[in-house]
Amino acid sequence: MRAPDFFIVGHRKCGTTALYEMLRAHPQIYMPDLKEPWFLARDLQVGAEHLSGLPQTLEQYLALFSAATPEQRIGEATPSYLLSHAAPMEIAKLQPRARVIAILREPVSFVHSLHLQTVKNHAETETDLRTALELEPLRREGKAIPRDAVRPEDLLYSEHVRYVEQLRRYHAVLPREQVLVLIYDDFRRDNLSTVRRVLRFLDVDDKQPIEEMDANPTVRVRSGRVYELMRSLYLGRGAAPRAAKTVIKTLLPRDVRRRALEATRLSLYTKPRPPDEALALELRRRFKGEVVAASEYLGRDLVSLWGYNRID
């Protein structure tokens, strides 16, 4: 059984799903259908519901890659590995020659998109970003956690914006040349060039045809009331929703249910609004120090790229 040769470690909502899909289409690369095994981030709080279906032993984890041919590079993508304190050391122990790929995004747009995603995934019940951020002190103490948030650390949005600290954990256990840090803006502006850069980093053919992809787009819930109704039905919460869910599963074939679910999603979600201007300015002032530190650490002017040079 072979261990992975490379890891896409995050962050979430920074193009990791698109990168995973584009890389796994390459004939010299094998990535399993299970995008996020989570196996090497055992320090993050997870509930039994989240662990269901995920590998629990090293043998089960390595079995995910058993279909790879000897000539293929093996990889996996768990975006929370960048947030994890344990994952860097676990990766280095499992595969000392591992190549690691991290993607960083402008903090305000990142936090805004991450919050919308947690609402969409039923982990966050507070649809207002400012209120969700104000709840962070309580949530660090294990309070005000929504009952369906199986990973409470996901709701500590500002904790994700510790870019230098997160990268240092990887540089402490792996040589710098084995860690590739991408900037989300580059990936969005020139999808193909960024992916070809990753292919060269992985020592595979970068001349292969590549299909551009925009996977897992950020969306906004249209109606809070309808969303709560669909959420109750989805989770089978309450007698009526449980009965309705049972009837639907009994009477409708799986492919019909899948098409109906997709149609419901299209009606339930819409394009996201930009973050509130006053809140965005507050957050940019709050995160400017992190952006300056990341610029110095990476030797790239992220301050100007992300417009923080205009922030007092």
C-alpha positions in Angstrom: 0.0 0.0 0.0 1.4 3.4 -1.0 1.0 6.6 0.9 0.0 9.8 -1.0 2.8 11.7 -2.8 1.0 15.0 -2.5 -1.6 16.8 -0.5 -3.9 19.7 -1.2 -4.2 21.1 2.3 -6.5 24.1 1.8 -8.0 26.6 2.6 -11.7 25.9 1.9 -13.4 28.2 -0.6 -10.1 28.9 -2.2 -10.4 26.7 -5.3 -9.4 23.4 -3.7 -12.3 21.5 -5.2 -11.7 22.8 -8.7 -7.9 22.0 -8.4 -8.8 18.5 -7.1 -11.1 17.8 -10.1 -8.6 19.2 -12.6 -5.6 17.2 -11.2 -7.5 13.9 -11.0 -8.3 14.1 -14.7 -4.6 13.9 -15.5 -3.5 10.4 -16.6 -0.4 10.5 -14.4 -2.3 11.4 -11.3 -4.6 9.3 -9.1 -6.9 10.9 -6.5 -9.7 8.9 -4.9 -13.4 9.7 -5.3 -13.5 10.6 -1.6 -12.2 14.2 -1.9 -11.7 14.8 1.9 -10.5 11.7 3.8 -9.7 13.9 6.9 -7.5 11.0 8.3 -4.5 13.2 9.2 -6.4 15.9 11.0 -7.4 14.0 14.1 -6.9 17.1 16.3 -10.0 18.8 14.9 -13.2 18.3 16.7 -15.4 16.0 14.7 -18.6 14.2 15.6 -19.6 10.6 14.9 -21.9 11.8 12.1 -18.9 13.4 10.3 -16.7 10.4 10.8 -19.2 8.0 9.2 -17.9 6.7 6.0 -14.4 8.1 6.5 -11.3 5.9 7.0 -10.6 5.1 10.7 -7.4 3.1 10.4 -4.2 3.6 8.4 -5.0 0.5 6.4 -8.4 1.9 5.4 -6.8 5.2 4.5 -4.2 3.7 2.3 -6.8 1.5 0.7 -8.3 4.6 -0.9 -5.3 4.7 -3.2 -5.0 1.0 -4.0 -6.3 1.5 -7.6 -3.4 3.8 -8.6 -0.9 2.4 -11.0 2.8 2.4 -10.1 3.4 5.2 -12.6 0.8 7.5 -11.2 1.4 10.2 -8.6 -1.1 9.7 -5.7 -2.8 12.6 -4.0 -5.6 13.6 -1.7 -7.4 16.9 -0.9 -8.5 17.8 2.7 -8.8 21.6 2.9 -8.8 21.6 6.7 -5.3 20.2 6.9 -4.1 23.8 6.7 -6.1 24.7 9.8 -5.0 21.5 11.6 -2.1 21.6 14.0 -1.6 17.8 13.8 -1.8 17.3 10.0 1.7 18.8 9.1 3.5 16.4 11.3 1.3 13.4 10.4 1.9 14.1 6.7 5.7 14.4 7.2 5.7 11.1 9.2 3.7 9.3 6.6 5.4 10.7 3.6 8.7 12.6 4.2 8.9 13.5 0.5 5.4 14.8 0.3 4.5 17.7 -1.8 2.0 20.1 -0.2 -0.2 22.6 -2.0 -1.8 25.5 0.0 -4.0 28.2 -1.4 -4.5 31.6 0.3 -7.3 34.1 -0.4 -7.9 37.7 0.5 -9.2 37.5 4.1 -12.5 39.4 3.9 -13.7 37.6 0.7 -12.5 34.3 2.2 -14.4 34.8 5.5 -17.5 36.0 3.7 -17.5 32.9 1.4 -16.7 30.5 4.2 -19.6 31.8 6.2 -22.0 31.4 3.3 -20.7 27.8 2.8 -21.3 26.9 6.5 -24.9 28.2 6.2 -25.4 26.2 3.0 -24.1 23.1 4.7 -26.5 23.5 7.7 -23.6 23.9 10.1 -24.3 27.6 10.7 -27.7 28.9 11.8 -26.7 32.6 12.0 -27.1 34.0 8.5 -25.7 37.4 9.4 -21.9 37.4 9.2 -21.3 40.2 11.8 -23.4 38.3 14.3 -21.6 35.1 13.5 -18.2 36.8 14.1 -19.5 38.3 17.4 -20.3 34.7 18.5 -16.7 33.6 18.2 -15.7 34.2 21.8 -18.6 32.1 23.1 -17.9 29.4 20.5 -14.3 29.1 21.6 -15.7 28.1 24.9 -17.9 25.5 23.3 -21.1 27.6 23.7 -23.6 28.8 21.0 -22.6 25.9 18.8 -25.5 24.9 16.4 -26.6 21.3 17.0 -25.7 20.3 13.5 -22.2 21.8 13.5 -20.1 18.6 13.5 -16.9 20.6 13.2 -17.3 23.6 15.6 -13.9 25.0 14.6 -15.3 25.8 11.1 -17.4 28.5 12.8 -14.4 30.3 14.2 -14.0 32.2 10.9 -11.2 34.6 11.9 -9.1 31.7 13.2 -8.8 30.5 9.6 -6.9 33.8 8.7 -3.6 32.9 10.4 -1.7 32.3 7.2 1.9 32.7 8.5 1.3 30.5 11.5 -0.3 27.8 9.3 2.5 27.8 6.8 5.2 27.7 9.4 3.8 24.5 10.7 4.5 22.9 7.4 7.8 24.5 6.9 8.9 23.2 10.3 8.5 19.6 9.2 9.1 19.7 5.4 11.7 21.5 3.2 10.3 24.8 1.7 10.7 23.4 -1.8 8.2 20.7 -1.0 5.5 23.3 -0.1 3.8 25.3 -2.9 1.7 28.3 -1.8 -0.8 29.5 -4.4 -2.7 32.8 -4.3 -6.4 32.4 -5.1 -6.4 35.5 -7.3 -3.9 33.9 -9.7 -6.0 30.7 -9.9 -9.1 32.7 -10.7 -7.4 35.0 -13.2 -5.5 32.2 -15.1 -6.8 28.8 -14.2 -4.8 26.9 -16.7 -1.4 28.5 -16.0 -1.8 27.9 -12.3 -2.7 24.2 -12.8 0.3 23.7 -15.1 2.5 25.2 -12.4 1.1 22.6 -10.0 1.8 19.8 -12.5 5.4 20.9 -12.8 5.6 21.0 -9.0 4.4 17.4 -9.0 6.9 16.4 -11.7 4.2 15.2 -14.2 3.6 16.2 -17.8 2.3 19.8 -17.8 1.5 19.7 -21.5 -1.6 17.5 -21.1 -5.0 19.1 -22.1 -6.7 20.7 -19.2 -10.4 21.5 -18.8 -11.1 24.6 -16.9 -13.5 24.2 -14.0 -15.3 26.3 -11.4 -16.4 23.8 -8.8 -18.3 24.4 -5.5 -19.3 28.0 -6.3 -20.3 30.3 -3.4 -24.0 30.8 -3.1 -26.5 32.7 -0.8 -29.7 31.4 0.7 -32.7 33.2 -1.0 -35.3 32.8 1.8 -34.5 32.1 5.4 -38.0 30.6 6.1 -37.9 28.3 3.1 -34.3 27.4 3.9 -35.3 26.3 7.5 -38.1 24.2 6.1 -35.8 22.4 3.6 -33.2 22.1 6.3 -35.6 20.3 8.6 -36.7 18.0 5.8 -33.1 17.3 4.9 -32.1 16.5 8.4 -35.4 14.6 9.2 -35.9 16.9 12.2 -39.4 16.6 13.8 -42.2 14.2 13.3 -43.6 15.8 10.2 -40.3 16.2 8.4 -39.3 12.6 9.3 -42.5 11.2 7.9 -42.2 13.3 4.7 -38.7 12.2 4.2 -39.7 8.5 4.7 -42.5 8.9 2.2 -40.3 10.6 -0.4 -37.6 7.9 -0.1 -40.2 5.2 -0.4 -42.2 6.5 -3.4 -39.5 8.2 -5.5 -36.6 6.4 -7.3 -33.1 7.7 -6.4 -32.5 9.4 -9.8 -35.9 11.2 -9.5 -35.0 12.4 -6.0 -31.6 13.6 -7.2 -33.1 15.7 -10.0 -35.7 17.1 -7.6 -33.0 18.0 -5.1 -31.0 19.8 -7.8 -34.1 21.7 -8.9 -34.7 22.7 -5.2 -31.2 23.9 -4.8 -31.5 26.1 -7.9 -34.6 27.7 -6.4 -33.2 27.9 -2.9 -29.9 29.6 -3.6 -28.8 32.6 -5.6 -25.6 34.6 -6.2 -24.1 36.0 -3.1 -24.2 39.7 -2.2 -20.9 41.4 -1.4 -20.2 41.7 2.3 -21.5 44.8 4.1 -19.2 47.7 3.3 -18.8 48.9 6.9 -18.1 45.3 8.1 -15.7 44.7 5.3 -13.7 47.8 6.2 -13.6 46.7 9.9 -12.4 43.3 8.9 -9.7 44.7 6.5 -8.3 46.8 9.3 -8.5 43.7 11.6 -6.7 41.5 9.1 -4.1 44.0 7.8 -1.4 42.8 10.1 -1.8 39.2 8.9 -1.7 40.3 5.3 1.5 42.3 5.9 3.1 39.4 7.7 2.1 37.0 4.9 3.6 39.4 2.3 6.9 39.4 4.1 6.9 35.7 4.8 6.2 34.8 1.1 8.2 37.6 -0.5 5.1 38.7 -2.4 3.3 42.0 -2.2 -0.1 40.8 -1.1 -0.8 44.2 0.6 -1.1 45.9 -2.8 -2.6 42.9 -4.5 -5.5 42.8 -2.0 -5.8 46.6 -1.6 -4.6 46.7 2.0 -2.2 49.5 1.1 -5.3 51.8 1.1 -6.3 50.8 4.7 -5.2 53.0 7.6 
